[in-house]
Amino acid sequence: MGHSDTMSLYRNSAWFLKGMTEFTRNAFLSTSKRFVEKDLEVSVAGRSFMITGANSGIGKATAMAIAKKGGTIHMVCRNKDKAEEARADIVKETGNKEVYVHILDLSETKKVWEFAEAFKRKYKALNVLINNAGSIMSQRDMNAEGLEKSFATNVLGVYILTKSLIPLLEKSADPRVITVSSGGMLVQKLRTGNLQSDRGRYDGTMVYAQHKRQQVVMTEQLAKTHTNIHFSVMHPGWVDTPAVANAMPDFHRSMKDSLRTPEQGADTVVWLAVSEAATTNPSGCFYQDRKMVSTHLPLAWTHSSPLEEQKLMSLLEDLAKTFQPH
């Protein structure tokens, strides 16, 4: 067993222990006792929120909660039927008709650009962007542009959508960008040398965890560059969603009774999106249960150099430019 194996074993068991005490439904119930109720007692009428992957799980729960507070919702979804059904649920339950469906598959890189450019032409403002859509693949697959599909969705799609919408966010009041990452990123150190996962064996959950680490780094870097937008990235805990059931059936089965509801998983997303309290914290931080937390496990050697972080950003910038429509 080499040093890196020992480390990854340590990281995974340290992570699981942390998860059992902090990421479960019971952990949410106990930590939520310190939540400030009035943080969420706000009206967001007149503010607009774009949520990717808003048709199920955490995305739908987030859309529902913000629609209840009067926000205008832009649901960005892959599947038209599922999206329309979710929209009907949200309108029916909240009485808020300002809920719009946009069909986009974030793994289709050129389409992400086209969507964002068209959105900027059509809408005068966007106050909050919530990057929630994610994908875990069981095997390696490519998109039309020749990029690995989950990277295209989880990393490049998030980068292009965010970068393209920044001018619109910057013209809007109190602009925020929230990215739904995952505690799984804690077991991954940033690696920029294999972005397309074409080297070594393809392990979908580890690839996903690496993407979630890349989202954290991306958030930290964008926060430094675009100082008038409040950026945040968060871990929803272990949540019972269709995505988890499909991608990690064993984990889902064995942990079923400990998993959070989508509403519990969405709580911090909603808090980051609507509360005044959230923006009193610095931009670019990582959150769990409404609290800023470290992006590294203790002693886990997952820190990356500023150089490596810069490298990720310039690789993303180059890839994004390659597929930008002219």
C-alpha positions as CSV (number, residue, x, y, z in Angstrom):
1,M,0.0,0.0,0.0
2,G,1.6,3.3,-1.1
3,H,1.4,6.6,0.6
4,S,-1.4,7.8,-1.6
5,D,-3.5,4.7,-0.9
6,T,-3.1,5.1,2.8
7,M,-4.0,8.7,2.5
8,S,-7.1,8.0,0.4
9,L,-8.2,5.3,2.9
10,Y,-7.7,7.8,5.7
11,R,-9.6,10.5,3.8
12,N,-12.5,8.2,3.0
13,S,-12.9,6.8,6.6
14,A,-12.4,10.3,8.1
15,W,-14.9,11.5,5.7
16,F,-17.4,8.8,6.5
17,L,-17.1,9.4,10.2
18,K,-17.6,13.1,9.6
19,G,-20.6,12.3,7.4
20,M,-22.2,10.1,10.0
21,T,-22.0,12.9,12.6
22,E,-22.7,15.9,10.3
23,F,-24.3,15.0,7.0
24,T,-27.3,12.9,8.1
25,R,-31.0,13.8,8.8
26,N,-30.4,13.7,12.6
27,A,-27.4,16.0,12.3
28,F,-29.7,18.4,10.4
29,L,-32.4,18.2,13.0
30,S,-30.0,18.9,15.8
31,T,-28.0,21.7,14.1
32,S,-31.1,23.4,12.8
33,K,-32.0,24.2,16.4
34,R,-29.5,27.1,16.2
35,F,-30.9,28.5,12.9
36,V,-32.3,32.0,13.1
37,E,-36.0,31.6,12.0
38,K,-36.3,35.2,10.9
39,D,-33.4,34.9,8.4
40,L,-35.9,33.2,6.1
41,E,-38.9,35.4,6.9
42,V,-38.4,37.6,3.9
43,S,-40.3,38.5,0.8
44,V,-38.2,38.3,-2.4
45,A,-41.0,39.6,-4.7
46,G,-39.5,41.3,-7.7
47,R,-36.2,39.3,-7.5
48,S,-35.4,36.6,-10.0
49,F,-33.7,33.3,-9.4
50,M,-32.3,30.9,-12.0
51,I,-32.1,27.3,-10.7
52,T,-30.5,24.6,-12.8
53,G,-31.8,21.0,-12.3
54,A,-35.0,22.5,-10.8
55,N,-37.3,19.6,-11.7
56,S,-36.5,17.2,-8.8
57,G,-34.6,16.8,-5.6
58,I,-32.8,19.8,-4.0
59,G,-33.4,22.0,-7.1
60,K,-37.2,21.5,-7.0
61,A,-37.3,22.0,-3.2
62,T,-35.3,25.2,-3.6
63,A,-37.6,26.5,-6.3
64,M,-40.6,25.7,-4.2
65,A,-39.3,27.5,-1.1
66,I,-38.3,30.6,-3.1
67,A,-41.5,30.7,-5.1
68,K,-43.4,30.7,-1.7
69,K,-41.5,33.9,-0.8
70,G,-42.6,35.6,-4.0
71,G,-39.5,35.2,-6.1
72,T,-39.6,34.9,-9.9
73,I,-38.2,31.5,-10.8
74,H,-36.3,30.4,-13.9
75,M,-36.2,26.6,-13.9
76,V,-33.4,25.3,-16.2
77,C,-34.0,21.7,-16.9
78,R,-33.1,19.0,-19.4
79,N,-36.4,17.2,-19.7
80,K,-39.5,19.2,-20.8
81,D,-42.2,16.9,-19.5
82,K,-40.6,16.6,-16.0
83,A,-39.9,20.3,-15.9
84,E,-43.5,21.2,-16.8
85,E,-44.8,18.8,-14.2
86,A,-42.6,20.3,-11.6
87,R,-43.6,23.8,-12.6
88,A,-47.3,22.9,-12.3
89,D,-46.6,21.5,-8.7
90,I,-44.8,24.7,-7.7
91,V,-47.5,27.0,-9.1
92,K,-50.2,25.0,-7.5
93,E,-48.6,24.8,-4.1
94,T,-47.3,28.4,-3.9
95,G,-49.9,30.3,-6.0
96,N,-46.9,32.0,-7.6
97,K,-47.3,32.1,-11.4
98,E,-43.9,33.7,-12.1
99,V,-42.3,30.4,-12.7
100,Y,-40.7,29.9,-16.1
101,V,-39.3,26.7,-17.7
102,H,-36.2,26.8,-19.9
103,I,-35.0,23.6,-21.6
104,L,-31.2,23.1,-21.6
105,D,-28.9,20.1,-21.2
106,L,-25.9,21.5,-19.5
107,S,-23.7,18.7,-20.9
108,E,-24.2,20.3,-24.4
109,T,-21.4,22.9,-24.2
110,K,-22.3,25.1,-27.2
111,K,-26.0,25.1,-26.1
112,V,-25.0,26.5,-22.7
113,W,-23.5,29.5,-24.3
114,E,-26.5,30.0,-26.7
115,F,-28.9,29.7,-23.8
116,A,-27.1,32.3,-21.6
117,E,-26.7,34.7,-24.5
118,A,-30.4,34.5,-25.4
119,F,-31.4,34.8,-21.7
120,K,-29.4,38.1,-21.4
121,R,-31.2,39.5,-24.5
122,K,-34.6,38.6,-23.2
123,Y,-34.4,39.5,-19.5
124,K,-33.4,42.8,-17.8
125,A,-32.2,41.3,-14.5
126,L,-31.1,38.2,-12.7
127,N,-30.5,38.5,-9.0
128,V,-29.5,35.0,-8.1
129,L,-28.0,32.1,-10.0
130,I,-28.2,28.7,-8.4
131,N,-25.9,26.1,-10.0
132,N,-27.6,22.9,-8.8
133,A,-27.7,20.5,-11.7
134,G,-25.1,17.7,-11.5
135,S,-24.4,14.4,-13.1
136,I,-22.7,11.2,-12.0
137,M,-22.0,8.8,-14.9
138,S,-21.6,5.1,-14.4
139,Q,-19.3,5.0,-17.4
140,R,-17.3,7.4,-19.4
141,D,-19.2,9.1,-22.2
142,M,-18.5,12.0,-24.5
143,N,-20.7,14.9,-25.7
144,A,-20.8,16.3,-29.2
145,E,-17.8,18.6,-28.5
146,G,-15.7,15.6,-27.5
147,L,-15.7,16.4,-23.8
148,E,-16.4,13.9,-21.0
149,K,-20.1,14.4,-20.3
150,S,-20.1,14.8,-16.5
151,F,-17.2,17.3,-16.7
152,A,-19.2,19.2,-19.3
153,T,-22.2,19.3,-17.0
154,N,-20.6,19.7,-13.5
155,V,-17.7,22.0,-14.3
156,L,-17.5,23.6,-17.7
157,G,-21.3,24.1,-18.0
158,V,-21.3,25.8,-14.6
159,Y,-18.4,27.9,-15.6
160,I,-19.9,29.0,-18.9
161,L,-23.3,29.7,-17.5
162,T,-21.9,31.7,-14.6
163,K,-19.4,33.7,-16.6
164,S,-21.9,34.5,-19.3
165,L,-24.5,35.7,-16.8
166,I,-22.1,37.8,-14.7
167,P,-22.8,41.0,-16.7
168,L,-26.5,40.5,-16.1
169,L,-26.0,39.7,-12.4
170,E,-23.7,42.7,-12.0
171,K,-26.5,45.1,-13.3
172,S,-29.0,43.5,-10.8
173,A,-29.5,44.4,-7.1
174,D,-27.7,42.3,-4.5
175,P,-26.5,39.6,-7.0
176,R,-25.5,36.2,-5.7
177,V,-24.2,32.9,-7.2
178,I,-24.7,29.7,-5.3
179,T,-23.2,26.4,-6.3
180,V,-24.4,23.1,-4.9
181,S,-21.3,21.0,-4.3
182,S,-21.0,17.9,-2.2
183,G,-19.1,16.8,0.9
184,G,-17.6,14.1,-1.4
185,M,-15.2,16.8,-2.6
186,L,-13.4,16.6,0.8
187,V,-11.8,13.4,-0.2
188,Q,-10.4,14.9,-3.4
189,K,-7.4,17.2,-4.0
190,L,-7.7,19.4,-7.1
191,R,-6.2,17.8,-10.1
192,T,-6.0,19.6,-13.4
193,G,-4.1,17.0,-15.4
194,N,-7.0,14.7,-16.3
195,L,-10.0,17.0,-16.8
196,Q,-11.5,14.6,-19.3
197,S,-11.0,11.5,-17.1
198,D,-9.4,9.7,-20.1
199,R,-6.5,8.3,-18.1
200,G,-6.8,5.4,-15.7
201,R,-10.0,3.5,-14.7
202,Y,-13.2,5.5,-14.8
203,D,-14.9,5.6,-11.3
204,G,-18.0,7.8,-11.7
205,T,-18.4,8.7,-8.0
206,M,-14.7,9.8,-7.7
207,V,-14.9,11.7,-10.9
208,Y,-18.0,13.5,-9.5
209,A,-16.2,14.2,-6.2
210,Q,-13.3,15.7,-8.2
211,H,-15.8,17.9,-10.1
212,K,-17.2,19.0,-6.8
213,R,-13.7,20.0,-5.6
214,Q,-13.3,21.9,-8.9
215,Q,-16.5,23.8,-8.2
216,V,-15.2,24.9,-4.8
217,V,-12.0,26.2,-6.4
218,M,-13.9,27.9,-9.2
219,T,-16.1,29.6,-6.6
220,E,-13.2,30.9,-4.6
221,Q,-11.5,32.2,-7.8
222,L,-14.6,33.8,-9.3
223,A,-15.2,35.5,-6.0
224,K,-11.8,37.2,-6.2
225,T,-12.4,38.4,-9.7
226,H,-16.0,39.6,-9.5
227,T,-16.1,41.3,-6.2
228,N,-19.6,42.9,-6.5
229,I,-21.3,39.5,-6.7
230,H,-21.7,37.3,-3.6
231,F,-20.4,33.8,-4.4
232,S,-20.9,30.8,-2.2
233,V,-20.7,27.0,-2.6
234,M,-22.3,24.5,-0.2
235,H,-22.8,20.9,0.8
236,P,-26.4,19.9,1.3
237,G,-25.6,16.8,3.4
238,W,-26.6,13.3,2.5
239,V,-29.9,13.8,0.8
240,D,-32.5,11.3,-0.5
241,T,-32.9,12.3,-4.1
242,P,-33.6,10.4,-7.3
243,A,-30.0,11.3,-8.4
244,V,-28.4,9.6,-5.4
245,A,-30.7,6.6,-5.6
246,N,-29.7,6.1,-9.3
247,A,-26.0,6.9,-9.1
248,M,-25.2,5.2,-5.7
249,P,-27.8,2.5,-5.1
250,D,-25.7,0.7,-2.4
251,F,-25.1,3.9,-0.4
252,H,-28.7,4.8,-0.9
253,R,-30.0,1.5,0.3
254,S,-27.8,1.2,3.3
255,M,-28.2,4.8,4.4
256,K,-31.9,5.3,3.5
257,D,-33.1,6.0,7.1
258,S,-30.3,8.5,7.7
259,L,-30.7,10.6,4.5
260,R,-32.1,14.1,4.6
261,T,-35.2,15.1,2.8
262,P,-34.8,17.3,-0.3
263,E,-36.2,20.2,1.8
264,Q,-33.6,19.7,4.5
265,G,-30.9,19.5,1.8
266,A,-32.2,22.7,0.2
267,D,-32.3,24.7,3.4
268,T,-28.8,26.2,3.1
269,V,-29.3,26.9,-0.6
270,V,-32.4,28.9,0.2
271,W,-30.7,30.6,3.1
272,L,-27.8,31.6,0.9
273,A,-30.2,32.8,-1.8
274,V,-32.6,34.9,0.2
275,S,-31.3,35.8,3.6
276,E,-29.6,39.1,4.5
277,A,-27.4,37.2,7.0
278,A,-25.7,35.2,4.3
279,T,-24.2,38.2,2.5
280,T,-22.7,39.5,5.8
281,N,-20.2,36.6,5.3
282,P,-17.3,37.0,2.9
283,S,-17.8,35.9,-0.7
284,G,-16.3,32.7,-2.0
285,C,-16.9,30.5,1.1
286,F,-18.1,26.9,1.6
287,Y,-21.2,26.2,3.7
288,Q,-22.8,23.4,5.5
289,D,-26.0,23.9,7.5
290,R,-25.9,27.7,7.2
291,K,-22.3,27.9,8.5
292,M,-19.0,28.6,6.8
293,V,-16.9,25.5,7.1
294,S,-13.4,24.4,6.0
295,T,-13.0,22.9,2.5
296,H,-10.5,20.4,3.8
297,L,-10.5,17.5,6.3
298,P,-7.8,17.9,9.0
299,L,-4.4,16.5,7.9
300,A,-5.8,15.3,4.6
301,W,-3.2,16.8,2.2
302,T,-6.0,18.1,-0.1
303,H,-4.7,21.7,-0.3
304,S,-3.7,22.9,-3.8
305,S,-1.3,25.6,-4.8
306,P,-2.5,29.0,-6.1
307,L,-0.7,28.0,-9.3
308,E,-2.8,24.8,-9.7
309,E,-5.9,26.8,-9.0
310,Q,-5.0,29.4,-11.6
311,K,-4.3,26.6,-14.0
312,L,-7.9,25.2,-13.6
313,M,-9.3,28.7,-14.3
314,S,-7.2,29.2,-17.4
315,L,-8.0,25.7,-18.7
316,L,-11.7,26.4,-18.2
317,E,-11.4,29.8,-19.9
318,D,-9.7,28.3,-22.9
319,L,-12.3,25.5,-23.2
320,A,-15.2,27.9,-22.8
321,K,-13.8,30.2,-25.5
322,T,-13.3,27.3,-27.9
323,F,-17.0,26.6,-27.9
324,Q,-18.3,30.2,-27.7
325,P,-20.6,31.0,-30.6
326,H,-19.4,34.0,-32.6
